Amino acid sequence: MKTSDGSKHTGLSNLSRKSIDVAKYYDDWASDYDKSLADWRYDAPDKIASIVRANLTQESRILDAGCGTGLCGKALVTSGFTSIDGIDVSQRSLEVARGTNAYENLRAIDMQALPLPISDDQYDGLACVGVLTYLTDSVGTLREFSRVVKPGGIVAITQRNDLFAERGFPDILSELVNEGVIARVHTSEPLSYLPENEEFTDQILVRYIDYTVV
Ligand SMILES: C[S@@+](CC[C@H](N)C(=O)[O-])C[C@H]1O[C@@H](n2cnc3c(N)ncnc32)[C@H](O)[C@@H]1O
């Protein structure tokens, strides 16, 4: 399995962060993204959906930020959620996501362009899975996530372990706690991410982070 789609998706661990490049990359991949990720034994959407479910009732309104083809939306539906919106920069991924019927609303939004075009306190929960790699303004992005989620709601995100350190996530999370923007931060140990992808294997791991919006 390690070489499945390898020739087509080499360099995945070090893609351009420019939104126009990212959108093209994921547009070109959209039709067989789900198969690649299944081959690589990607289970982050299921894990994030479990974290969201452990913290919120099934009636909660959830934003899947960087929804891609809808893997996290499907996992949230399996967990019992029925009110899910998705945003992503890749139009073709959004088309695939639309076909899952997991989402109420899907919008093309470039999350590198802050502030997000979303009103304050719209959601009870926000899930962001496999996306923060591409979002270079970490503190700005996390502030925006807290703005669009109601006080008492939760944010559940993944961040690659190497970028967690490189981008100063421990300090950013502490800063937001000290400012009274977020509370009850839980950060997992580094866990397996794409175990059957030859660039990731057990070399690039992921952290699961969740917190309450104040
Ligand atoms: C690894 S995929 C993850 C998709 C989905 N969350 C999942 O778990 O399968 C990364 C997603 O982030 C989206 N993305 C990257 N940069 C973005 C940006 N600036 N604005 C919105 N979406 C972005 C990509 O288009 C892609 O769908």
The ligand as an ORCA input file, in Angstrom:
! r2SCAN-3c Opt
* xyz 0 1
  C      -5.581     17.012      3.610
  S      -7.016     17.797      2.995
  C      -8.142     17.520      4.343
  C      -9.581     17.545      3.904
  C     -10.554     17.023      4.931
  N     -10.595     17.873      6.105
  C     -10.178     15.612      5.313
  O      -9.877     15.373      6.498
  O     -10.197     14.735      4.433
  C      -6.644     19.524      3.137
  C      -7.800     20.413      2.706
  O      -7.510     21.753      3.092
  C      -8.000     22.595      2.093
  N      -7.307     23.867      2.184
  C      -5.989     24.092      2.129
  N      -5.722     25.413      2.180
  C      -6.916     26.032      2.282
  C      -7.305     27.396      2.355
  N      -6.411     28.371      2.306
  N      -8.621     27.684      2.470
  C      -9.541     26.687      2.511
  N      -9.237     25.383      2.395
  C      -7.933     25.055      2.292
  C      -7.670     21.839      0.812
  O      -8.360     22.323     -0.307
  C      -8.018     20.418      1.206
  O      -9.357     20.126      0.916
*
